[in-house]
Amino acid sequence: MIELILVFSAAIFGIGVYGALSQQSFVMIMMGLELMINATVLAIVVFWWGTTGGDPRGQLLVVVVLAVMAIEAAMGFALVTAVYRARKADITEKLKRLRN
């Protein structure tokens, strides 16, 4: 069972890598990064569940990671909104430089 979930986690991570590297839209890049983080959290939960037998103290790591993910998403979307308002750029190709 653990192997199946880890394969699923690796597949999600691979989809996230492809999404982050192949897209030009800021939102799609962030979605790829979120998929990679979610796959990592899933793998950590599976290792925690398999090694400790479901000890509740391991769940704190998952809660902390999910809080960090929420903060990262909020800051990322705020940055994308600021770039769009300042430069009217919604894809990475429209940005020549980040300064000025």
N, C-alpha and C positions, 0 to 999 in steps of 0.2 A: 504494500500500500504506500509506504513512504517513497519507494522508487518511482511509482506512478505520479505522485504529486510533485516530486522533484523534476521529473521530465516535463510535466505541465508548467512548472515554474520556469524551467529553462526555455521552453517554447515561448512563454509570455515575454521573457527577457529578450529573446531573439527578435520577436515582433517589435518590441520597444526600441531596440538598437536600430533595426531597419527603419522604423518610423522617425527616429531622431536624426538619422543620417541622410535619409533620402528626401525628406520634405523641405520645402522652402518657406512655408508658412510658420510664423512664430508659434501659433496655437498648436499646430500639428507636432512641432518639435517638442513643445512642452508636454503634449500628450504622450509622446514616445518616452520622454524622461520619466513621466509618472508611471507608465507601464513597467519600466525597468525597476523603479523603486518598489512598486507593488510586487513584482516577481521576487525581489530580494527579501521583502517582508514575508512573503509566503514560504520561501525556503527557510528563513530563520524560524518561523513558527513550526514548520515540519521538523526541523532539527531539535527545537525545544521540546516538542511533543514526543519525539522519539527517544530522546535521551533522558528526560526527567520524568516521563510518565504523566505529564499534565500538571506539574507543580505550578500553582498560581503565581508564584513570584516571577516566573519568566514572562508573564503577560505584560508586565510593566514596560519591558523593552518595546513590545509591539505598540503600546499606547504612546510612548515617547516618539517612536518613528512616525506613527500616523499624525501626531501633532506637528512634527517637523515637516511632514509632507504638506499639511494644510497651510502652514506658514510659507513654505517654498512656492506653492501654487499661487497664493495670494500675492506674494511679492513679484513673482514672475508675470502674472497677468497685469499687475500695476505697472511694471516696467514696459510691457508690450503696449499698454494703453498710452503711456507717456511717450514712447517712441512714435506711435501712430499719430498722436496729437501734434508732436513737434515736427515730424518729417513726412507725414502722410505715407509712411512705408508700412505695408502689412506683410511683406515677404522679405527674406534676407537679401535677395538680389538688389533691392532698391536702396539698400544702405551701402554707400561707398566708404564712408568713414563714420566712426562713432563720435568723433570730436566735432565741435562746432555744429 
